[in-house]
Amino acid sequence: MEDKKTVLAIDFNNCVFASAYGQPLTNSKGHNVNVIIAFFNKLKMLIDIVNPTYIVFASDLTREMTFRRKLYPGYKAQRKPMDPEIHDQMRTISRLIALLGYPTLNDYTYEADDVLGMISRYNMINGMNTVIISSDRDLYQLVNKRTFIMTPRGDKVIDLSYMNENYKLTPDQWVELKMLQGDRSDNIPGIVGIGPKTALQLMQDFGSIKAIYENIDIIRGKTKELLLLGKDNLEITRKLVTIVTDYTLLDINEEKFKRKEAYPNEIRDILFAIETPSLRPLFFYDLLPQG
């Protein structure tokens, strides 16, 4: 990356779930704290890798009130409630992030993906780099010369070259790939019967959904039949899979990325209360501002 300001933009919910693997670690009260420990160890590692100018978190507030749910009532409707143990640890992590002074941006209408899209677009226009931390491949559509996706483990960076080498697609084409294949985890219909492998091949062969339908007569067999049957789904699917990047909707600006005052005493009290001694040096020597 060029020597410009860099924003480390963290997909909060995604990174919490990415920290929820491994053996439970309970304190004397019987409360599990393994997600908290894994999350902040990851955060320290990512800060060391990226060395960002700013660190900002984007989180989801609700599934029921987003514009996508209003547009399509089945959107994410099949998802189960969050595991109570993870939810409790998520609340503690969120509290510690706030006490560290890091901003968290969210909104009832827009999801974390949209907030990340707004941040990356603002940075692109204003000459700053964005490193988005997430394992969510929907975010690949945001990649550009100043926006990069890094996995929560810090072991992979998705940039324009990666997308070309691994998929032979541009970020704009990635949106149309998602339109064709849909997303079962989000209950997005797409073209029913067209899976990821067929969708990718179609996009590589034709380059766009418009070109696919312009050449529908040379597509044979079941694939042609499914494309014709599912064509009416595409308009709403485009709206569901396209990440919002208009940063004026939430007045995203550089001022909102700036770190606020940290509260070391309150952080110390929480760490003692939840009995996480391994995090104490991490906070007080690495994550808290020095001096």
C-alpha positions as CSV (number, residue, x, y, z in Angstrom):
1,M,0.0,0.0,0.0
2,E,1.1,3.6,-0.6
3,D,2.2,5.7,2.3
4,K,-1.3,7.1,3.0
5,K,-3.6,7.1,6.1
6,T,-5.0,3.7,6.7
7,V,-8.2,2.8,8.4
8,L,-8.5,-0.7,10.0
9,A,-12.2,-1.3,9.6
10,I,-13.3,-4.3,11.6
11,D,-16.5,-6.3,10.9
12,F,-17.3,-6.7,14.6
13,N,-19.9,-9.5,14.6
14,N,-17.9,-11.5,12.1
15,C,-14.7,-11.2,14.1
16,V,-16.5,-12.1,17.3
17,F,-17.7,-15.3,15.7
18,A,-14.3,-16.0,14.2
19,S,-13.0,-15.9,17.8
20,A,-15.6,-18.4,19.1
21,Y,-13.7,-21.5,18.2
22,G,-11.6,-23.7,20.4
23,Q,-12.0,-25.0,23.9
24,P,-14.2,-23.1,26.4
25,L,-12.3,-21.3,29.1
26,T,-14.3,-20.7,32.2
27,N,-13.5,-18.5,35.1
28,S,-14.3,-19.2,38.8
29,K,-17.9,-18.0,38.3
30,G,-18.4,-20.6,35.5
31,H,-18.5,-17.9,32.8
32,N,-16.8,-18.7,29.5
33,V,-14.2,-16.1,28.5
34,N,-12.4,-17.8,25.5
35,V,-14.1,-15.5,22.9
36,I,-13.0,-12.4,24.7
37,I,-9.4,-13.5,25.0
38,A,-9.2,-14.7,21.4
39,F,-10.8,-11.5,20.1
40,F,-8.3,-9.1,21.7
41,N,-5.3,-11.3,20.9
42,K,-6.5,-11.1,17.2
43,L,-7.0,-7.4,17.5
44,K,-3.4,-6.9,18.8
45,M,-2.1,-9.1,16.0
46,L,-4.0,-7.2,13.3
47,I,-2.8,-3.8,14.6
48,D,0.8,-5.1,14.5
49,I,0.3,-6.2,10.9
50,V,-1.5,-3.2,9.5
51,N,-0.1,-0.4,11.7
52,P,-3.2,1.7,11.0
53,T,-3.8,5.4,11.4
54,Y,-7.3,4.7,12.7
55,I,-9.2,1.7,14.0
56,V,-13.0,1.6,13.6
57,F,-15.6,-1.2,14.2
58,A,-18.8,-1.7,12.2
59,S,-21.5,-3.7,13.9
60,D,-25.0,-5.0,13.2
61,L,-27.8,-3.7,15.4
62,T,-30.8,-5.7,14.2
63,R,-32.1,-8.0,11.5
64,E,-35.7,-7.0,11.7
65,M,-35.4,-3.3,10.9
66,T,-32.9,-3.2,8.1
67,F,-34.0,-2.0,4.7
68,R,-33.3,-5.5,3.3
69,R,-35.8,-7.1,5.6
70,K,-38.4,-4.5,4.7
71,L,-37.7,-5.1,1.1
72,Y,-37.8,-8.9,1.4
73,P,-39.3,-10.3,4.6
74,G,-37.5,-13.6,4.1
75,Y,-34.1,-12.0,4.3
76,K,-32.1,-13.7,7.1
77,A,-35.5,-14.8,8.6
78,Q,-34.3,-18.4,9.1
79,R,-31.3,-17.5,11.2
80,K,-31.3,-18.9,14.7
81,P,-30.8,-16.6,17.8
82,M,-27.2,-16.1,18.9
83,D,-25.7,-18.5,21.4
84,P,-26.2,-16.8,24.9
85,E,-22.6,-17.5,25.8
86,I,-21.3,-15.7,22.7
87,H,-23.8,-12.9,23.2
88,D,-22.7,-12.3,26.7
89,Q,-19.0,-12.2,25.7
90,M,-19.9,-10.0,22.7
91,R,-21.4,-7.4,25.1
92,T,-18.2,-7.4,27.2
93,I,-16.0,-7.1,24.1
94,S,-18.1,-4.1,23.0
95,R,-17.8,-2.5,26.4
96,L,-14.1,-2.9,26.4
97,I,-13.8,-1.5,22.9
98,A,-15.7,1.6,24.0
99,L,-13.5,2.0,27.0
100,L,-10.4,1.8,24.8
101,G,-11.8,4.7,22.9
102,Y,-12.3,3.0,19.6
103,P,-15.4,4.1,17.6
104,T,-18.1,1.6,16.7
105,L,-20.4,2.7,13.8
106,N,-23.8,1.2,13.3
107,D,-27.4,1.9,12.3
108,Y,-30.8,0.2,12.4
109,T,-31.4,0.6,8.7
110,Y,-28.0,-0.5,7.4
111,E,-25.9,-3.6,8.2
112,A,-22.3,-3.7,9.1
113,D,-21.4,-4.6,5.5
114,D,-23.0,-1.3,4.4
115,V,-21.2,0.7,7.1
116,L,-17.9,-0.9,5.9
117,G,-18.9,0.0,2.3
118,M,-19.5,3.6,3.3
119,I,-16.2,3.8,5.1
120,S,-14.3,2.3,2.2
121,R,-16.0,4.6,-0.3
122,Y,-15.3,7.7,1.8
123,N,-11.6,6.7,2.2
124,M,-11.3,6.0,-1.6
125,I,-12.6,9.5,-2.5
126,N,-10.4,11.1,0.2
127,G,-7.1,9.3,-0.6
128,M,-7.0,6.9,2.3
129,N,-6.6,3.2,2.4
130,T,-9.0,0.8,4.0
131,V,-8.2,-2.7,5.4
132,I,-11.5,-4.5,6.2
133,I,-11.2,-7.4,8.6
134,S,-13.8,-10.0,7.8
135,S,-14.2,-13.5,6.5
136,D,-17.4,-12.5,4.7
137,R,-16.9,-12.9,1.0
138,D,-19.9,-10.6,0.2
139,L,-17.4,-7.8,1.0
140,Y,-15.2,-8.7,-2.1
141,Q,-17.4,-6.3,-4.1
142,L,-15.8,-3.5,-2.2
143,V,-12.2,-4.3,-3.2
144,N,-10.4,-1.5,-5.2
145,K,-7.0,0.0,-5.4
146,R,-7.4,1.4,-1.9
147,T,-9.6,-1.2,-0.3
148,F,-8.4,-4.6,0.9
149,I,-10.0,-7.4,2.8
150,M,-8.0,-9.3,5.4
151,T,-9.2,-12.4,7.2
152,P,-9.6,-12.2,11.0
153,R,-6.6,-14.6,11.3
154,G,-4.5,-12.2,9.3
155,D,-3.4,-15.0,6.9
156,K,-4.9,-13.8,3.7
157,V,-5.4,-10.5,1.9
158,I,-7.9,-10.1,-0.9
159,D,-7.0,-7.4,-3.4
160,L,-7.7,-6.9,-7.1
161,S,-4.9,-9.3,-8.1
162,Y,-6.3,-12.0,-5.8
163,M,-9.7,-11.7,-7.3
164,N,-8.4,-11.9,-10.8
165,E,-6.1,-14.8,-10.0
166,N,-8.6,-16.9,-8.1
167,Y,-11.9,-16.0,-9.8
168,K,-11.1,-14.1,-12.9
169,L,-13.7,-11.5,-11.8
170,T,-13.8,-7.8,-11.0
171,P,-15.5,-6.6,-7.8
172,D,-18.5,-5.4,-9.9
173,Q,-18.8,-8.8,-11.4
174,W,-18.7,-10.3,-7.9
175,V,-22.1,-8.6,-7.3
176,E,-23.6,-10.4,-10.3
177,L,-22.1,-13.7,-9.3
178,K,-23.9,-13.4,-6.0
179,M,-27.1,-12.5,-7.8
180,L,-27.0,-15.7,-9.8
181,Q,-26.1,-18.1,-7.0
182,G,-28.0,-16.4,-4.2
183,D,-27.1,-17.0,-0.6
184,R,-28.7,-19.7,1.4
185,S,-27.3,-18.4,4.7
186,D,-29.1,-15.1,4.1
187,N,-32.1,-16.7,2.4
188,I,-31.5,-14.7,-0.8
189,P,-33.1,-16.5,-3.7
190,G,-30.9,-15.8,-6.7
191,I,-31.6,-18.2,-9.6
192,V,-33.0,-21.3,-8.0
193,G,-30.9,-24.3,-9.0
194,I,-27.9,-22.3,-10.1
195,G,-25.1,-23.1,-7.6
196,P,-21.7,-21.4,-7.0
197,K,-19.8,-23.5,-9.6
198,T,-22.3,-22.9,-12.5
199,A,-22.7,-19.2,-11.5
200,L,-18.9,-18.7,-11.6
201,Q,-18.6,-20.4,-15.0
202,L,-21.4,-18.3,-16.4
203,M,-19.8,-15.1,-15.2
204,Q,-16.4,-16.1,-16.5
205,D,-17.8,-17.1,-19.9
206,F,-20.1,-14.1,-20.5
207,G,-18.9,-11.3,-18.1
208,S,-22.3,-10.0,-17.0
209,I,-25.9,-11.0,-16.4
210,K,-26.9,-8.8,-19.3
211,A,-24.6,-10.7,-21.7
212,I,-25.8,-14.1,-20.3
213,Y,-29.4,-13.3,-21.3
214,E,-28.4,-11.8,-24.6
215,N,-26.7,-15.1,-25.4
216,I,-29.3,-17.3,-23.7
217,D,-29.9,-19.3,-26.9
218,I,-26.4,-20.7,-26.9
219,I,-26.7,-21.9,-23.3
220,R,-28.0,-25.5,-23.3
221,G,-30.0,-27.9,-21.1
222,K,-31.1,-27.4,-17.6
223,T,-29.0,-24.2,-17.0
224,K,-30.9,-22.4,-19.8
225,E,-34.2,-23.5,-18.3
226,L,-33.2,-22.4,-14.8
227,L,-32.0,-19.0,-16.0
228,L,-35.3,-18.3,-17.8
229,L,-37.4,-19.5,-14.8
230,G,-35.5,-17.4,-12.3
231,K,-35.0,-14.2,-14.3
232,D,-37.7,-12.3,-12.4
233,N,-35.8,-12.9,-9.1
234,L,-32.8,-10.8,-10.3
235,E,-34.1,-7.3,-9.7
236,I,-34.8,-7.8,-6.0
237,T,-31.7,-10.0,-5.6
238,R,-29.5,-7.2,-6.9
239,K,-30.9,-4.8,-4.2
240,L,-30.3,-7.5,-1.5
241,V,-26.7,-8.4,-2.4
242,T,-25.4,-4.9,-3.3
243,I,-23.6,-3.2,-0.4
244,V,-24.5,0.4,0.2
245,T,-21.6,2.8,-0.2
246,D,-23.2,6.2,-0.1
247,Y,-21.4,7.5,3.0
248,T,-23.5,10.6,3.2
249,L,-26.4,8.5,4.4
250,L,-24.7,8.1,7.8
251,D,-22.5,11.2,7.5
252,I,-19.3,9.1,7.5
253,N,-16.2,11.3,7.8
254,E,-12.7,11.1,9.1
255,E,-13.7,12.8,12.4
256,K,-15.7,9.7,13.2
257,F,-12.6,7.4,12.9
258,K,-10.7,9.3,15.6
259,R,-10.0,7.5,18.8
260,K,-11.5,9.0,21.9
261,E,-10.3,9.0,25.5
262,A,-9.5,5.6,27.0
263,Y,-10.4,4.6,30.6
264,P,-7.7,2.3,32.0
265,N,-9.2,2.0,35.5
266,E,-12.5,0.8,34.2
267,I,-10.8,-1.6,31.8
268,R,-8.7,-3.0,34.7
269,D,-11.9,-3.5,36.8
270,I,-13.6,-5.5,34.0
271,L,-10.5,-7.7,33.4
272,F,-10.3,-8.5,37.1
273,A,-14.0,-9.2,37.3
274,I,-14.0,-11.6,34.4
275,E,-10.7,-13.1,35.5
276,T,-8.6,-12.8,32.3
277,P,-5.1,-12.3,33.6
278,S,-3.5,-13.0,30.2
279,L,-5.2,-9.9,28.8
280,R,-4.0,-7.4,31.4
281,P,-0.5,-6.9,29.9
282,L,-2.0,-6.9,26.4
283,F,-4.3,-4.0,27.3
284,F,-2.0,-1.9,29.4
285,Y,1.2,-2.2,27.3
286,D,-0.1,-2.6,23.8
287,L,-3.8,-1.5,23.3
288,L,-3.9,1.4,25.7
289,P,-2.3,4.6,24.6
290,Q,1.1,5.1,26.3
291,G,2.3,8.1,28.2
